[in-house]
Amino acid sequence: MSAAPDDRTERAPDGRKVTEVAVGVMVQPDGRYLLAQRPEGKPYEGYWEFPGGKLEPGESIEAALGRELHEELGIDVIACQLWRTLEHDYPHAYVRLFFCKVTEWRGAPLGREGQAIAWQTLPVEVAPLLPAAIPVLEWLEEEERE
C-alpha cells in the first residue's frame, strides 16, 4: 500500500525523522532579544534557547511560530519574517530549525510553562546555551558589525 502524500516523512542521513521547528528571534528596537530556559522534563532541561516549537502537519512556519509563542509566552505575533534555517543533530532528535525574526508582537512575554525568560544582548549573560542557539548568536553578532 502506498502512503498518502501527507504521510511522507523526511528522513535525516541516519534514517531518523526530521523534526521541523519554528523558532522566534524576538528583537526589540534597542537590539535586545529574548531567550527562554527549557522547562523541567524536556531534553536539555535548564538550557537557554530561542522560543518556538514543532510544526504540526500542514501548518506553515508562521502559523506554528504564532501558536507556539502564544502557548509559551502569552504573546500574539504581529510581524515576523523567515530569517535563517539550520539543521542540528541532537541525540534525541534531528531538527530543521526555521529561525524567524519577530519584530512586532502584542502582549508582554511571560514564561507560561514555568520557564525563566531573559532579554539579552551580546555577549549573553545566561548559560548554558542550547547548542543550536550558538550559531544564532553568531549571526546576530555578524549583523551588529555590518
Secondary structure in CASP SS format (residue, H / E / C, confidence):
PFRMAT SS
TARGET T0000
AUTHOR 0000-0000-0000
METHOD secondary structure of the structure
MODEL  1
M C 1.00
S C 1.00
A C 1.00
A C 1.00
P H 1.00
D H 1.00
D H 1.00
R C 1.00
T C 1.00
E C 1.00
R E 1.00
A C 1.00
P C 1.00
D C 1.00
G C 1.00
R C 1.00
K E 1.00
V E 1.00
T E 1.00
E E 1.00
V E 1.00
A E 1.00
V E 1.00
G E 1.00
V E 1.00
M E 1.00
V E 1.00
Q C 1.00
P C 1.00
D C 1.00
G C 1.00
R C 1.00
Y E 1.00
L E 1.00
L E 1.00
A E 1.00
Q E 1.00
R C 1.00
P C 1.00
E C 1.00
G C 1.00
K C 1.00
P C 1.00
Y C 1.00
E C 1.00
G C 1.00
Y C 1.00
W E 1.00
E E 1.00
F C 1.00
P C 1.00
G E 1.00
G E 1.00
K E 1.00
L C 1.00
E C 1.00
P C 1.00
G C 1.00
E C 1.00
S C 1.00
I H 1.00
E H 1.00
A H 1.00
A H 1.00
L H 1.00
G H 1.00
R H 1.00
E H 1.00
L H 1.00
H H 1.00
E H 1.00
E H 1.00
L H 1.00
G C 1.00
I C 1.00
D E 1.00
V E 1.00
I E 1.00
A E 1.00
C E 1.00
Q E 1.00
L E 1.00
W E 1.00
R E 1.00
T E 1.00
L E 1.00
E E 1.00
H E 1.00
D E 1.00
Y C 1.00
P C 1.00
H C 1.00
A C 1.00
Y E 1.00
V E 1.00
R E 1.00
L E 1.00
F E 1.00
F E 1.00
C E 1.00
K E 1.00
V E 1.00
T E 1.00
E E 1.00
W E 1.00
R E 1.00
G C 1.00
A C 1.00
P C 1.00
L C 1.00
G C 1.00
R C 1.00
E C 1.00
G C 1.00
Q C 1.00
A C 1.00
I E 1.00
A E 1.00
W E 1.00
Q E 1.00
T C 1.00
L C 1.00
P C 1.00
V C 1.00
E C 1.00
V C 1.00
A C 1.00
P C 1.00
L E 1.00
L C 1.00
P H 1.00
A H 1.00
A H 1.00
I H 1.00
P H 1.00
V H 1.00
L H 1.00
E H 1.00
W H 1.00
L H 1.00
E H 1.00
E H 1.00
E H 1.00
E H 1.00
R H 1.00
E C 1.00
END
